[in-house]
Structures are given as C-alpha cells and as structure tokens.
Amino acid sequence: MNSIKKIATVALGFAAYSLTDITRAEDEVQDMSDPLAVYTQAGFGITDKGLNIKIGQTYDTGSDTTMGMNIIELKGVFGESLGFRGSDEPLYGHVDDSIDSFRFRNFKVDMTNGRGSQIDANINIDGETGDVSYSLIQALPKWGPMQLYPLAGLGVSAANDSDDGFEIPGAFGVLGFYGKFTVTDNIWINYNPVWLSTLAGSNDYEDGHYAGDSNILAHEFAISYQFTPRFNMRYFANWNEVVDYGDGDHRLEFNYQL
C-alpha cells in the first residue's frame, strides 16, 4: 500500500510541475474533438465516485513530424463527501475521500500518416492492482460526419498479494476503436468500445480476470460541447457486458487547452 501511495504523491508533484513549467508543442489551438490531438491541457471531472483531476503536458519528441504528450489523472478525490454512489454498494467497494485510482498515459502521434501510439497505466490504489498496456491507433478517412480510429495492443496486469508480494499474474490483449460523430461545429459524440481478453498467466487469471471470465467487452459513450476552441464540457458513461449502463461509471468533465 505504501509503495502505491508514493506513486500518487509523485503524480501530484508532476501535476504541479506541469502547471508551472508548461511548454507548448504547437502555438496554434488543436482540435479538441480529435482523439489523436496533442495539446497541453488541464481538466477536472465531477463523477459518481468523487472528483477527477487531469493534467496533460506536451513534450519535444525530437522529430519534426511527431508530437507527444503525457497525461496524468487522479480519480475518486473526496468520493465519500462529494460522490453520489453509495459507499455500501459492493460493486464499487469501499468509498472514502482519498484518491482511489491513478492513470498515466504517454501518447505520440505521427502527423504524416495519422498513426498514434499509447502507453496506458491504470492503478487501483485501494485494491493495489494495476494494468499497463501499449496500443497502436490509426485514423481512418472521414466518412461524412463520422470517423473511426481502430486500436490494438498488448498489456500486463500487476497485483500486490498479501502473501506473495508484488506479482504479474498475466498478460492481455486489447482490440477496439474510437468513434467520432460530428453533430455541429460545437457538438460531437464518441462511442469507444474495447474488447479485452487474457492471453497468458495463471489459471485464475486466464479464466476469470474479467468479472469471472477470460474476456469482456467494455463500452464508453461521450457527448461533448465546445464553448470556445480551448474550452469544452463532456459527459462520459462507461459500462460493460456485466455492469449495465445505469450501474456504470458516469462523469461530467471540463477541459481547457493551455
């Protein structure tokens, strides 16, 4: 537990540094509706399990045709005081005011071919578990108001077992896409399904890592409104084939491009 809390402390330090020592990769405003857009940003979300805080900072990749950014998200802040998900619901476990999870993403995109790559690390602080994956994302040509961004990747899971200590119980595969539908100049809709499947590991991991099964189909829906080219509001819903839409995660997120 102490080691994972140290990670959260480092994340908070990184977030503070990002706000004070920002350097922009590009002077022009980026299209915030584009899943492959790279820009320095700050945001916060009001969720059913507390507040989320997000900081994103661009960096120099060393290439004139490639852009990169790091994004840190702290989730579940003041969950007991501000979240409206009941703390006694077993699906979501114990709810308190401390950070319950942490996400770090390193993202790069090649501007010549619309191809991106992403390292995505999700750490559950309370459960002392985490997943780290590497994915490739490709932008396809627009089809009217619609555009798809298929993705595929591989990852590993980690856990801190009370008896055996830190271990990697197995590996998994990721397959899905980001979908964007433009409604107006200021409104767009996203649907992002992801199929996750265990590939190798212990018997318990291979057969039951995803809600008692070897695979799961996860869904994300978002509708967004752009107030200005730099500022938007987004509603997100996340659910899967085990947890229905009503019982899934819901959040209202505000993002500003710096």
Disulfide bonds with the S-S distance in Angstrom:
none
